[in-house]
Amino acid sequence: MSPPGPGAKPEVRASDPDRDRVVDVLRVAAGDGRLTTDELDERLEAALTARTLGELAVLTADLGPGRPGGAARRTTRSRRLR
């Protein structure tokens, strides 16, 4: 399941799994260089305290879909660097 998007009702209360999905998206975006460390910290705090799907949606709205398999590629690359 992807983070809350345009089809989600923004007033619906967010669940812990909803917050976890957004945290994952934010971490991948930071790893891809799309967020600075400060931006990541701010958005992680907001994600973990979000009450609604609308609050979560705004945290990833400017990141776009990202690249497929981004996390897997980073893991492979980091293993090669060791």
Residue pairs with C-beta under 8 A, 6 or more apart in sequence:
1 17
1 21
2 21
3 18
3 21
3 22
3 25
3 56
3 57
3 60
4 10
4 14
4 18
4 22
4 53
4 54
4 56
4 57
5 57
8 53
8 54
8 57
9 53
10 52
10 53
10 54
10 55
10 57
11 52
11 53
11 54
12 52
12 53
13 51
13 52
13 53
14 50
14 51
14 52
14 53
14 55
14 56
18 53
18 56
19 47
19 48
19 50
19 56
22 47
22 50
22 56
22 59
22 60
23 44
23 47
23 48
25 60
25 63
25 66
26 35
26 40
26 43
26 44
26 47
26 59
26 60
26 63
27 40
28 66
28 70
28 71
29 35
29 40
29 60
29 63
29 66
30 36
30 37
30 39
30 40
31 70
31 71
31 74
32 66
32 67
32 70
34 63
34 66
35 43
35 63
43 59
46 55
46 59
47 56
47 59
50 56
50 59
67 73
